[in-house]
């Protein structure tokens, strides 16, 4: 089976999806009231990730022969 027809189908579908995404963005322009909440959620999420990483124990100080726990 020749890959060119499949490639052409993927190209057409990706163009359709990009056009739909552009239409969606244009339809929501000026009516998006959730942008500040999204920024706050993103900052809060990354702060929680950073805090979680700080709470993890430092593995470099553990002796190399220590048994592993599950």
PDB file of N, CA, C, O and CB in Angstrom:
ATOM      1  N   UNK A   1       0.834  -1.174   0.000  1.00  0.00           N
ATOM      2  CA  UNK A   1       0.000   0.000   0.000  1.00  0.00           C
ATOM      3  C   UNK A   1       0.883   1.243   0.000  1.00  0.00           C
ATOM      4  O   UNK A   1       1.848   1.334   0.760  1.00  0.00           O
ATOM      5  CB  UNK A   1      -0.952  -0.005   1.208  1.00  0.00           C
ATOM      6  N   UNK A   2       0.557   2.156  -0.824  1.00  0.00           N
ATOM      7  CA  UNK A   2       1.351   3.361  -1.001  1.00  0.00           C
ATOM      8  C   UNK A   2       1.012   4.381   0.100  1.00  0.00           C
ATOM      9  O   UNK A   2      -0.172   4.603   0.353  1.00  0.00           O
ATOM     10  CB  UNK A   2       1.107   3.969  -2.406  1.00  0.00           C
ATOM     11  N   UNK A   3       1.992   5.011   0.763  1.00  0.00           N
ATOM     12  CA  UNK A   3       1.725   5.923   1.874  1.00  0.00           C
ATOM     13  C   UNK A   3       1.212   7.300   1.457  1.00  0.00           C
ATOM     14  O   UNK A   3       0.709   8.045   2.298  1.00  0.00           O
ATOM     15  CB  UNK A   3       2.965   6.093   2.672  1.00  0.00           C
ATOM     16  N   UNK A   4       1.330   7.651   0.182  1.00  0.00           N
ATOM     17  CA  UNK A   4       0.920   8.993  -0.242  1.00  0.00           C
ATOM     18  C   UNK A   4      -0.560   9.293   0.000  1.00  0.00           C
ATOM     19  O   UNK A   4      -0.869  10.395   0.454  1.00  0.00           O
ATOM     20  CB  UNK A   4       1.225   9.170  -1.700  1.00  0.00           C
ATOM     21  N   UNK A   5      -1.492   8.378  -0.277  1.00  0.00           N
ATOM     22  CA  UNK A   5      -2.903   8.694   0.013  1.00  0.00           C
ATOM     23  C   UNK A   5      -3.145   8.934   1.501  1.00  0.00           C
ATOM     24  O   UNK A   5      -3.917   9.820   1.867  1.00  0.00           O
ATOM     25  CB  UNK A   5      -3.806   7.560  -0.473  1.00  0.00           C
ATOM     26  N   UNK A   6      -2.493   8.157   2.356  1.00  0.00           N
ATOM     27  CA  UNK A   6      -2.648   8.346   3.799  1.00  0.00           C
ATOM     28  C   UNK A   6      -2.081   9.695   4.230  1.00  0.00           C
ATOM     29  O   UNK A   6      -2.681  10.397   5.044  1.00  0.00           O
ATOM     30  CB  UNK A   6      -1.957   7.209   4.570  1.00  0.00           C
ATOM     31  N   UNK A   7      -0.944  10.043   3.689  1.00  0.00           N
ATOM     32  CA  UNK A   7      -0.331  11.325   4.014  1.00  0.00           C
ATOM     33  C   UNK A   7      -1.234  12.475   3.592  1.00  0.00           C
ATOM     34  O   UNK A   7      -1.394  13.452   4.325  1.00  0.00           O
ATOM     35  CB  UNK A   7       1.039  11.452   3.341  1.00  0.00           C
ATOM     36  N   UNK A   8      -1.818  12.354   2.416  1.00  0.00           N
ATOM     37  CA  UNK A   8      -2.721  13.407   1.935  1.00  0.00           C
ATOM     38  C   UNK A   8      -3.945  13.534   2.839  1.00  0.00           C
ATOM     39  O   UNK A   8      -4.403  14.644   3.108  1.00  0.00           O
ATOM     40  CB  UNK A   8      -3.163  13.117   0.488  1.00  0.00           C
ATOM     41  N   UNK A   9      -4.482  12.397   3.313  1.00  0.00           N
ATOM     42  CA  UNK A   9      -5.622  12.442   4.240  1.00  0.00           C
ATOM     43  C   UNK A   9      -5.239  13.142   5.541  1.00  0.00           C
ATOM     44  O   UNK A   9      -6.023  13.931   6.067  1.00  0.00           O
ATOM     45  CB  UNK A   9      -6.133  11.019   4.538  1.00  0.00           C
ATOM     46  N   UNK A  10      -4.054  12.866   6.063  1.00  0.00           N
ATOM     47  CA  UNK A  10      -3.595  13.525   7.286  1.00  0.00           C
ATOM     48  C   UNK A  10      -3.431  15.028   7.073  1.00  0.00           C
ATOM     49  O   UNK A  10      -3.761  15.819   7.957  1.00  0.00           O
ATOM     50  CB  UNK A  10      -2.270  12.913   7.756  1.00  0.00           C
ATOM     51  N   UNK A  11      -2.927  15.421   5.919  1.00  0.00           N
ATOM     52  CA  UNK A  11      -2.750  16.843   5.609  1.00  0.00           C
ATOM     53  C   UNK A  11      -4.107  17.543   5.556  1.00  0.00           C
ATOM     54  O   UNK A  11      -4.271  18.636   6.097  1.00  0.00           O
ATOM     55  CB  UNK A  11      -1.998  17.022   4.264  1.00  0.00           C
ATOM     56  N   UNK A  12      -5.072  16.908   4.903  1.00  0.00           N
ATOM     57  CA  UNK A  12      -6.407  17.500   4.800  1.00  0.00           C
ATOM     58  C   UNK A  12      -7.049  17.605   6.180  1.00  0.00           C
ATOM     59  O   UNK A  12      -7.629  18.638   6.518  1.00  0.00           O
ATOM     60  CB  UNK A  12      -7.300  16.667   3.856  1.00  0.00           C
ATOM     61  N   UNK A  13      -6.949  16.543   6.980  1.00  0.00           N
ATOM     62  CA  UNK A  13      -7.559  16.551   8.312  1.00  0.00           C
ATOM     63  C   UNK A  13      -6.907  17.588   9.217  1.00  0.00           C
ATOM     64  O   UNK A  13      -7.602  18.268   9.972  1.00  0.00           O
ATOM     65  CB  UNK A  13      -7.458  15.167   8.952  1.00  0.00           C
ATOM     66  N   UNK A  14      -5.592  17.721   9.156  1.00  0.00           N
ATOM     67  CA  UNK A  14      -4.917  18.715   9.993  1.00  0.00           C
ATOM     68  C   UNK A  14      -5.319  20.126   9.592  1.00  0.00           C
ATOM     69  O   UNK A  14      -5.446  21.000  10.450  1.00  0.00           O
ATOM     70  CB  UNK A  14      -3.395  18.554   9.898  1.00  0.00           C
ATOM     71  N   UNK A  15      -5.520  20.361   8.297  1.00  0.00           N
ATOM     72  CA  UNK A  15      -5.984  21.679   7.836  1.00  0.00           C
ATOM     73  C   UNK A  15      -7.388  21.964   8.363  1.00  0.00           C
ATOM     74  O   UNK A  15      -7.688  23.088   8.767  1.00  0.00           O
ATOM     75  CB  UNK A  15      -5.969  21.754   6.288  1.00  0.00           C
ATOM     76  N   UNK A  16      -8.257  20.930   8.356  1.00  0.00           N
ATOM     77  CA  UNK A  16      -9.605  21.098   8.901  1.00  0.00           C
ATOM     78  C   UNK A  16      -9.565  21.422  10.384  1.00  0.00           C
ATOM     79  O   UNK A  16     -10.283  22.308  10.849  1.00  0.00           O
ATOM     80  CB  UNK A  16     -10.436  19.840   8.667  1.00  0.00           C
ATOM     81  N   UNK A  17      -8.730  20.711  11.128  1.00  0.00           N
ATOM     82  CA  UNK A  17      -8.635  20.949  12.572  1.00  0.00           C
ATOM     83  C   UNK A  17      -8.087  22.338  12.871  1.00  0.00           C
ATOM     84  O   UNK A  17      -8.559  23.007  13.791  1.00  0.00           O
ATOM     85  CB  UNK A  17      -7.750  19.889  13.231  1.00  0.00           C
ATOM     86  N   UNK A  18      -7.099  22.774  12.103  1.00  0.00           N
ATOM     87  CA  UNK A  18      -6.567  24.121  12.315  1.00  0.00           C
ATOM     88  C   UNK A  18      -7.625  25.184  12.027  1.00  0.00           C
ATOM     89  O   UNK A  18      -7.732  26.176  12.749  1.00  0.00           O
ATOM     90  CB  UNK A  18      -5.336  24.352  11.431  1.00  0.00           C
ATOM     91  N   UNK A  19      -8.403  24.970  10.968  1.00  0.00           N
ATOM     92  CA  UNK A  19      -9.463  25.919  10.624  1.00  0.00           C
ATOM     93  C   UNK A  19     -10.533  25.957  11.726  1.00  0.00           C
ATOM     94  O   UNK A  19     -11.024  27.031  12.073  1.00  0.00           O
ATOM     95  CB  UNK A  19     -10.104  25.543   9.264  1.00  0.00           C
ATOM     96  N   UNK A  20     -10.891  24.799  12.271  1.00  0.00           N
ATOM     97  CA  UNK A  20     -11.864  24.748  13.362  1.00  0.00           C
ATOM     98  C   UNK A  20     -11.318  25.444  14.608  1.00  0.00           C
ATOM     99  O   UNK A  20     -12.055  26.149  15.297  1.00  0.00           O
ATOM    100  CB  UNK A  20     -12.232  23.290  13.686  1.00  0.00           C
ATOM    101  N   UNK A  21     -10.044  25.250  14.896  1.00  0.00           N
ATOM    102  CA  UNK A  21      -9.442  25.898  16.062  1.00  0.00           C
ATOM    103  C   UNK A  21      -9.430  27.409  15.885  1.00  0.00           C
ATOM    104  O   UNK A  21      -9.704  28.144  16.834  1.00  0.00           O
ATOM    105  CB  UNK A  21      -8.013  25.377  16.295  1.00  0.00           C
ATOM    106  N   UNK A  22      -9.115  27.885  14.680  1.00  0.00           N
ATOM    107  CA  UNK A  22      -9.142  29.322  14.414  1.00  0.00           C
ATOM    108  C   UNK A  22     -10.549  29.884  14.566  1.00  0.00           C
ATOM    109  O   UNK A  22     -10.735  30.952  15.149  1.00  0.00           O
ATOM    110  CB  UNK A  22      -8.611  29.613  13.010  1.00  0.00           C
ATOM    111  N   UNK A  23     -11.544  29.162  14.042  1.00  0.00           N
ATOM    112  CA  UNK A  23     -12.936  29.604  14.179  1.00  0.00           C
ATOM    113  C   UNK A  23     -13.342  29.665  15.644  1.00  0.00           C
ATOM    114  O   UNK A  23     -14.025  30.598  16.067  1.00  0.00           O
ATOM    115  CB  UNK A  23     -13.879  28.668  13.409  1.00  0.00           C
ATOM    116  N   UNK A  24     -12.924  28.675  16.412  1.00  0.00           N
ATOM    117  CA  UNK A  24     -13.256  28.645  17.835  1.00  0.00           C
ATOM    118  C   UNK A  24     -12.614  29.823  18.565  1.00  0.00           C
ATOM    119  O   UNK A  24     -13.255  30.466  19.396  1.00  0.00           O
ATOM    120  CB  UNK A  24     -12.803  27.319  18.466  1.00  0.00           C
ATOM    121  N   UNK A  25     -11.346  30.102  18.252  1.00  0.00           N
ATOM    122  CA  UNK A  25     -10.664  31.234  18.880  1.00  0.00           C
ATOM    123  C   UNK A  25     -11.333  32.553  18.520  1.00  0.00           C
ATOM    124  O   UNK A  25     -11.491  33.423  19.376  1.00  0.00           O
ATOM    125  CB  UNK A  25      -9.195  31.266  18.467  1.00  0.00           C
ATOM    126  N   UNK A  26     -11.728  32.708  17.257  1.00  0.00           N
ATOM    127  CA  UNK A  26     -12.388  33.936  16.828  1.00  0.00           C
ATOM    128  C   UNK A  26     -13.752  34.091  17.488  1.00  0.00           C
ATOM    129  O   UNK A  26     -14.157  35.209  17.806  1.00  0.00           O
ATOM    130  CB  UNK A  26     -12.537  33.955  15.310  1.00  0.00           C
ATOM    131  N   UNK A  27     -14.462  32.993  17.697  1.00  0.00           N
ATOM    132  CA  UNK A  27     -15.784  33.053  18.310  1.00  0.00           C
ATOM    133  C   UNK A  27     -15.682  33.444  19.782  1.00  0.00           C
ATOM    134  O   UNK A  27     -16.596  34.075  20.313  1.00  0.00           O
ATOM    135  CB  UNK A  27     -16.502  31.707  18.167  1.00  0.00           C
ATOM    136  N   UNK A  28     -14.592  33.082  20.447  1.00  0.00           N
ATOM    137  CA  UNK A  28     -14.450  33.358  21.875  1.00  0.00           C
ATOM    138  C   UNK A  28     -13.740  34.669  22.159  1.00  0.00           C
ATOM    139  O   UNK A  28     -13.645  35.058  23.323  1.00  0.00           O
ATOM    140  CB  UNK A  28     -13.708  32.238  22.537  1.00  0.00           C
ATOM    141  N   UNK A  29     -13.248  35.353  21.171  1.00  0.00           N
ATOM    142  CA  UNK A  29     -12.526  36.607  21.375  1.00  0.00           C
ATOM    143  C   UNK A  29     -13.458  37.640  21.986  1.00  0.00           C
ATOM    144  O   UNK A  29     -14.555  37.876  21.481  1.00  0.00           O
ATOM    145  CB  UNK A  29     -11.936  37.130  20.043  1.00  0.00           C
ATOM    146  N   UNK A  30     -13.016  38.255  23.077  1.00  0.00           N
ATOM    147  CA  UNK A  30     -13.796  39.291  23.737  1.00  0.00           C
ATOM    148  C   UNK A  30     -14.807  38.758  24.722  1.00  0.00           C
ATOM    149  O   UNK A  30     -15.306  39.523  25.547  1.00  0.00           O
ATOM    150  CB  UNK A  30     -14.491  40.109  22.727  1.00  0.00           C
ATOM    151  N   UNK A  31     -15.130  37.486  24.672  1.00  0.00           N
ATOM    152  CA  UNK A  31     -16.108  36.930  25.598  1.00  0.00           C
ATOM    153  C   UNK A  31     -15.461  36.007  26.615  1.00  0.00           C
ATOM    154  O   UNK A  31     -16.156  35.406  27.434  1.00  0.00           O
ATOM    155  CB  UNK A  31     -17.182  36.184  24.839  1.00  0.00           C
ATOM    156  N   UNK A  32     -14.155  35.886  26.577  1.00  0.00           N
ATOM    157  CA  UNK A  32     -13.467  34.966  27.478  1.00  0.00           C
ATOM    158  C   UNK A  32     -13.241  35.635  28.826  1.00  0.00           C
ATOM    159  O   UNK A  32     -12.339  36.460  28.973  1.00  0.00           O
ATOM    160  CB  UNK A  32     -12.123  34.503  26.871  1.00  0.00           C
ATOM    161  N   UNK A  33     -14.051  35.283  29.799  1.00  0.00           N
ATOM    162  CA  UNK A  33     -13.907  35.844  31.139  1.00  0.00           C
ATOM    163  C   UNK A  33     -13.083  34.929  32.036  1.00  0.00           C
ATOM    164  O   UNK A  33     -12.839  35.267  33.194  1.00  0.00           O
ATOM    165  CB  UNK A  33     -15.278  36.089  31.762  1.00  0.00           C
ATOM    166  N   UNK A  34     -12.651  33.783  31.529  1.00  0.00           N
ATOM    167  CA  UNK A  34     -11.933  32.822  32.362  1.00  0.00           C
ATOM    168  C   UNK A  34     -10.421  32.987  32.303  1.00  0.00           C
ATOM    169  O   UNK A  34      -9.711  32.247  32.985  1.00  0.00           O
ATOM    170  CB  UNK A  34     -12.297  31.429  31.952  1.00  0.00           C
ATOM    171  N   UNK A  35      -9.905  33.912  31.528  1.00  0.00           N
ATOM    172  CA  UNK A  35      -8.460  34.054  31.390  1.00  0.00           C
ATOM    173  C   UNK A  35      -7.764  34.328  32.721  1.00  0.00           C
ATOM    174  O   UNK A  35      -6.749  33.686  32.995  1.00  0.00           O
ATOM    175  CB  UNK A  35      -8.146  35.163  30.418  1.00  0.00           C
ATOM    176  N   UNK A  36      -8.252  35.251  33.575  1.00  0.00           N
ATOM    177  CA  UNK A  36      -7.575  35.452  34.855  1.00  0.00           C
ATOM    178  C   UNK A  36      -7.602  34.209  35.735  1.00  0.00           C
ATOM    179  O   UNK A  36      -6.628  33.919  36.429  1.00  0.00           O
ATOM    180  CB  UNK A  36      -8.207  36.605  35.593  1.00  0.00           C
ATOM    181  N   UNK A  37      -8.719  33.469  35.711  1.00  0.00           N
ATOM    182  CA  UNK A  37      -8.781  32.242  36.507  1.00  0.00           C
ATOM    183  C   UNK A  37      -7.784  31.216  36.005  1.00  0.00           C
ATOM    184  O   UNK A  37      -7.177  30.494  36.795  1.00  0.00           O
ATOM    185  CB  UNK A  37     -10.189  31.655  36.481  1.00  0.00           C
ATOM    186  N   UNK A  38      -7.617  31.151  34.710  1.00  0.00           N
ATOM    187  CA  UNK A  38      -6.671  30.196  34.139  1.00  0.00           C
ATOM    188  C   UNK A  38      -5.254  30.538  34.584  1.00  0.00           C
ATOM    189  O   UNK A  38      -4.486  29.647  34.946  1.00  0.00           O
ATOM    190  CB  UNK A  38      -6.767  30.186  32.597  1.00  0.00           C
ATOM    191  N   UNK A  39      -4.908  31.806  34.559  1.00  0.00           N
ATOM    192  CA  UNK A  39      -3.579  32.208  35.021  1.00  0.00           C
ATOM    193  C   UNK A  39      -3.389  31.861  36.484  1.00  0.00           C
ATOM    194  O   UNK A  39      -2.333  31.363  36.874  1.00  0.00           O
ATOM    195  CB  UNK A  39      -3.363  33.705  34.806  1.00  0.00           C
ATOM    196  N   UNK A  40      -4.401  32.121  37.297  1.00  0.00           N
ATOM    197  CA  UNK A  40      -4.313  31.809  38.722  1.00  0.00           C
ATOM    198  C   UNK A  40      -4.183  30.307  38.932  1.00  0.00           C
ATOM    199  O   UNK A  40      -3.386  29.860  39.756  1.00  0.00           O
ATOM    200  CB  UNK A  40      -5.541  32.346  39.472  1.00  0.00           C
ATOM    201  N   UNK A  41      -4.963  29.528  38.188  1.00  0.00           N
ATOM    202  CA  UNK A  41      -4.876  28.068  38.312  1.00  0.00           C
ATOM    203  C   UNK A  41      -3.498  27.559  37.918  1.00  0.00           C
ATOM    204  O   UNK A  41      -2.950  26.662  38.558  1.00  0.00           O
ATOM    205  CB  UNK A  41      -5.944  27.394  37.449  1.00  0.00           C
ATOM    206  N   UNK A  42      -2.948  28.134  36.867  1.00  0.00           N
ATOM    207  CA  UNK A  42      -1.631  27.693  36.417  1.00  0.00           C
ATOM    208  C   UNK A  42      -0.575  27.996  37.472  1.00  0.00           C
ATOM    209  O   UNK A  42       0.250  27.141  37.793  1.00  0.00           O
ATOM    210  CB  UNK A  42      -1.262  28.365  35.087  1.00  0.00           C
ATOM    211  N   UNK A  43      -0.598  29.208  38.008  1.00  0.00           N
ATOM    212  CA  UNK A  43       0.382  29.572  39.041  1.00  0.00           C
ATOM    213  C   UNK A  43       0.214  28.712  40.282  1.00  0.00           C
ATOM    214  O   UNK A  43       1.202  28.260  40.862  1.00  0.00           O
ATOM    215  CB  UNK A  43       0.248  31.053  39.412  1.00  0.00           C
ATOM    216  N   UNK A  44      -1.034  28.482  40.698  1.00  0.00           N
ATOM    217  CA  UNK A  44      -1.277  27.653  41.870  1.00  0.00           C
ATOM    218  C   UNK A  44      -0.807  26.224  41.633  1.00  0.00           C
ATOM    219  O   UNK A  44      -0.206  25.608  42.512  1.00  0.00           O
ATOM    220  CB  UNK A  44      -2.761  27.668  42.235  1.00  0.00           C
ATOM    221  N   UNK A  45      -1.084  25.700  40.442  1.00  0.00           N
ATOM    222  CA  UNK A  45      -0.657  24.337  40.126  1.00  0.00           C
ATOM    223  C   UNK A  45       0.848  24.173  40.172  1.00  0.00           C
ATOM    224  O   UNK A  45       1.354  23.212  40.751  1.00  0.00           O
ATOM    225  CB  UNK A  45      -1.162  23.941  38.766  1.00  0.00           C
ATOM    226  N   UNK A  46       1.568  25.107  39.566  1.00  0.00           N
ATOM    227  CA  UNK A  46       3.028  25.002  39.576  1.00  0.00           C
ATOM    228  C   UNK A  46       3.596  25.221  40.971  1.00  0.00           C
ATOM    229  O   UNK A  46       4.621  24.637  41.320  1.00  0.00           O
ATOM    230  CB  UNK A  46       3.638  26.006  38.607  1.00  0.00           C
ATOM    231  N   UNK A  47       2.942  26.054  41.769  1.00  0.00           N
ATOM    232  CA  UNK A  47       3.389  26.238  43.152  1.00  0.00           C
ATOM    233  C   UNK A  47       3.222  24.946  43.934  1.00  0.00           C
ATOM    234  O   UNK A  47       4.084  24.585  44.735  1.00  0.00           O
ATOM    235  CB  UNK A  47       2.608  27.379  43.833  1.00  0.00           C
ATOM    236  N   UNK A  48       2.112  24.248  43.703  1.00  0.00           N
ATOM    237  CA  UNK A  48       1.895  22.968  44.391  1.00  0.00           C
ATOM    238  C   UNK A  48       2.915  21.927  43.950  1.00  0.00           C
ATOM    239  O   UNK A  48       3.393  21.143  44.770  1.00  0.00           O
ATOM    240  CB  UNK A  48       0.475  22.450  44.127  1.00  0.00           C
ATOM    241  N   UNK A  49       3.250  21.911  42.672  1.00  0.00           N
ATOM    242  CA  UNK A  49       4.264  20.971  42.187  1.00  0.00           C
ATOM    243  C   UNK A  49       5.607  21.276  42.834  1.00  0.00           C
ATOM    244  O   UNK A  49       6.306  20.366  43.279  1.00  0.00           O
ATOM    245  CB  UNK A  49       4.383  21.035  40.646  1.00  0.00           C
ATOM    246  N   UNK A  50       5.968  22.550  42.887  1.00  0.00           N
ATOM    247  CA  UNK A  50       7.242  22.939  43.497  1.00  0.00           C
ATOM    248  C   UNK A  50       7.276  22.559  44.971  1.00  0.00           C
ATOM    249  O   UNK A  50       8.290  22.066  45.465  1.00  0.00           O
ATOM    250  CB  UNK A  50       7.478  24.447  43.335  1.00  0.00           C
ATOM    251  N   UNK A  51       6.174  22.785  45.670  1.00  0.00           N
ATOM    252  CA  UNK A  51       6.108  22.425  47.088  1.00  0.00           C
ATOM    253  C   UNK A  51       6.231  20.918  47.264  1.00  0.00           C
ATOM    254  O   UNK A  51       6.930  20.451  48.163  1.00  0.00           O
ATOM    255  CB  UNK A  51       4.796  22.925  47.714  1.00  0.00           C
ATOM    256  N   UNK A  52       5.556  20.159  46.410  1.00  0.00           N
ATOM    257  CA  UNK A  52       5.647  18.707  46.488  1.00  0.00           C
ATOM    258  C   UNK A  52       7.060  18.211  46.251  1.00  0.00           C
ATOM    259  O   UNK A  52       7.504  17.267  46.904  1.00  0.00           O
ATOM    260  CB  UNK A  52       4.711  18.074  45.490  1.00  0.00           C
ATOM    261  N   UNK A  53       7.770  18.834  45.326  1.00  0.00           N
ATOM    262  CA  UNK A  53       9.151  18.431  45.060  1.00  0.00           C
ATOM    263  C   UNK A  53      10.056  18.767  46.236  1.00  0.00           C
ATOM    264  O   UNK A  53      11.016  18.047  46.511  1.00  0.00           O
ATOM    265  CB  UNK A  53       9.671  19.107  43.790  1.00  0.00           C
ATOM    266  N   UNK A  54       9.754  19.850  46.923  1.00  0.00           N
ATOM    267  CA  UNK A  54      10.562  20.201  48.092  1.00  0.00           C
ATOM    268  C   UNK A  54      10.302  19.260  49.255  1.00  0.00           C
ATOM    269  O   UNK A  54      11.184  19.046  50.086  1.00  0.00           O
ATOM    270  CB  UNK A  54      10.284  21.634  48.518  1.00  0.00           C
ATOM    271  N   UNK A  55       9.105  18.695  49.325  1.00  0.00           N
ATOM    272  CA  UNK A  55       8.768  17.797  50.421  1.00  0.00           C
ATOM    273  C   UNK A  55       9.337  16.397  50.232  1.00  0.00           C
ATOM    274  O   UNK A  55       9.434  15.636  51.195  1.00  0.00           O
ATOM    275  CB  UNK A  55       7.276  17.718  50.573  1.00  0.00           C
ATOM    276  N   UNK A  56       9.709  16.050  49.016  1.00  0.00           N
ATOM    277  CA  UNK A  56      10.284  14.734  48.765  1.00  0.00           C
ATOM    278  C   UNK A  56      11.638  14.628  49.460  1.00  0.00           C
ATOM    279  O   UNK A  56      12.412  15.586  49.464  1.00  0.00           O
ATOM    280  CB  UNK A  56      10.425  14.476  47.244  1.00  0.00           C
ATOM    281  N   UNK A  57      11.923  13.486  50.038  1.00  0.00           N
ATOM    282  CA  UNK A  57      13.227  13.334  50.701  1.00  0.00           C
ATOM    283  C   UNK A  57      14.352  13.322  49.677  1.00  0.00           C
ATOM    284  O   UNK A  57      14.173  12.873  48.545  1.00  0.00           O
ATOM    285  CB  UNK A  57      13.265  12.042  51.540  1.00  0.00           C
ATOM    286  N   UNK A  58      15.502  13.816  50.085  1.00  0.00           N
ATOM    287  CA  UNK A  58      16.678  13.853  49.218  1.00  0.00           C
ATOM    288  C   UNK A  58      17.290  12.456  49.169  1.00  0.00           C
ATOM    289  O   UNK A  58      17.781  11.960  50.183  1.00  0.00           O
ATOM    290  CB  UNK A  58      17.721  14.905  49.722  1.00  0.00           C
ATOM    291  N   UNK A  59      17.265  11.831  48.020  1.00  0.00           N
ATOM    292  CA  UNK A  59      17.765  10.458  47.870  1.00  0.00           C
ATOM    293  C   UNK A  59      19.289  10.393  47.847  1.00  0.00           C
ATOM    294  O   UNK A  59      19.857   9.322  48.057  1.00  0.00           O
ATOM    295  CB  UNK A  59      17.213   9.838  46.598  1.00  0.00           C
ATOM    296  N   UNK A  60      19.964  11.517  47.596  1.00  0.00           N
ATOM    297  CA  UNK A  60      21.412  11.466  47.478  1.00  0.00           C
ATOM    298  C   UNK A  60      22.087  11.214  48.827  1.00  0.00           C
ATOM    299  O   UNK A  60      23.226  10.749  48.864  1.00  0.00           O
ATOM    300  CB  UNK A  60      21.926  12.759  46.873  1.00  0.00           C
ATOM    301  N   UNK A  61      21.403  11.514  49.936  1.00  0.00           N
ATOM    302  CA  UNK A  61      22.009  11.320  51.243  1.00  0.00           C
ATOM    303  C   UNK A  61      21.781   9.915  51.793  1.00  0.00           C
ATOM    304  O   UNK A  61      22.366   9.561  52.817  1.00  0.00           O
ATOM    305  CB  UNK A  61      21.469  12.337  52.210  1.00  0.00           C
ATOM    306  N   UNK A  62      20.942   9.101  51.137  1.00  0.00           N
ATOM    307  CA  UNK A  62      20.677   7.754  51.601  1.00  0.00           C
ATOM    308  C   UNK A  62      21.873   6.858  51.269  1.00  0.00           C
ATOM    309  O   UNK A  62      22.476   6.999  50.205  1.00  0.00           O
ATOM    310  CB  UNK A  62      19.377   7.201  50.968  1.00  0.00           C
ATOM    311  N   UNK A  63      22.213   5.947  52.168  1.00  0.00           N
ATOM    312  CA  UNK A  63      23.324   5.028  51.861  1.00  0.00           C
ATOM    313  C   UNK A  63      22.958   4.129  50.679  1.00  0.00           C
ATOM    314  O   UNK A  63      21.795   3.774  50.483  1.00  0.00           O
ATOM    315  CB  UNK A  63      23.681   4.162  53.104  1.00  0.00           C
ATOM    316  N   UNK A  64      23.965   3.775  49.906  1.00  0.00           N
ATOM    317  CA  UNK A  64      23.715   3.017  48.679  1.00  0.00           C
ATOM    318  C   UNK A  64      23.255   1.596  48.985  1.00  0.00           C
ATOM    319  O   UNK A  64      22.603   0.982  48.141  1.00  0.00           O
ATOM    320  CB  UNK A  64      24.973   2.981  47.812  1.00  0.00           C
ATOM    321  N   UNK A  65      23.564   1.061  50.138  1.00  0.00           N
ATOM    322  CA  UNK A  65      23.182  -0.310  50.480  1.00  0.00           C
ATOM    323  C   UNK A  65      21.859  -0.383  51.215  1.00  0.00           C
ATOM    324  O   UNK A  65      21.457  -1.464  51.645  1.00  0.00           O
ATOM    325  CB  UNK A  65      24.252  -0.949  51.317  1.00  0.00           C
ATOM    326  N   UNK A  66      21.175   0.735  51.369  1.00  0.00           N
ATOM    327  CA  UNK A  66      19.906   0.733  52.092  1.00  0.00           C
ATOM    328  C   UNK A  66      18.845  -0.007  51.306  1.00  0.00           C
ATOM    329  O   UNK A  66      18.773   0.125  50.084  1.00  0.00           O
ATOM    330  CB  UNK A  66      19.446   2.161  52.383  1.00  0.00           C
ATOM    331  N   UNK A  67      18.015  -0.788  51.993  1.00  0.00           N
ATOM    332  CA  UNK A  67      16.957  -1.504  51.283  1.00  0.00           C
ATOM    333  C   UNK A  67      15.906  -0.523  50.755  1.00  0.00           C
ATOM    334  O   UNK A  67      15.614   0.506  51.363  1.00  0.00           O
ATOM    335  CB  UNK A  67      16.297  -2.550  52.209  1.00  0.00           C
ATOM    336  N   UNK A  68      15.367  -0.882  49.622  1.00  0.00           N
ATOM    337  CA  UNK A  68      14.329  -0.037  49.026  1.00  0.00           C
ATOM    338  C   UNK A  68      12.976  -0.395  49.620  1.00  0.00           C
ATOM    339  O   UNK A  68      12.701  -1.553  49.936  1.00  0.00           O
ATOM    340  CB  UNK A  68      14.302  -0.192  47.482  1.00  0.00           C
ATOM    341  N   UNK A  69      12.152   0.609  49.762  1.00  0.00           N
ATOM    342  CA  UNK A  69      10.785   0.364  50.215  1.00  0.00           C
ATOM    343  C   UNK A  69       9.843   0.593  49.046  1.00  0.00           C
ATOM    344  O   UNK A  69      10.175   1.299  48.093  1.00  0.00           O
ATOM    345  CB  UNK A  69      10.411   1.283  51.422  1.00  0.00           C
ATOM    346  N   UNK A  70       8.695   0.005  49.125  1.00  0.00           N
ATOM    347  CA  UNK A  70       7.738   0.121  48.026  1.00  0.00           C
ATOM    348  C   UNK A  70       7.063   1.414  47.960  1.00  0.00           C
ATOM    349  O   UNK A  70       6.234   1.633  47.077  1.00  0.00           O
ATOM    350  CB  UNK A  70       6.736  -0.908  48.113  1.00  0.00           C
TER     351      UNK A  70
END
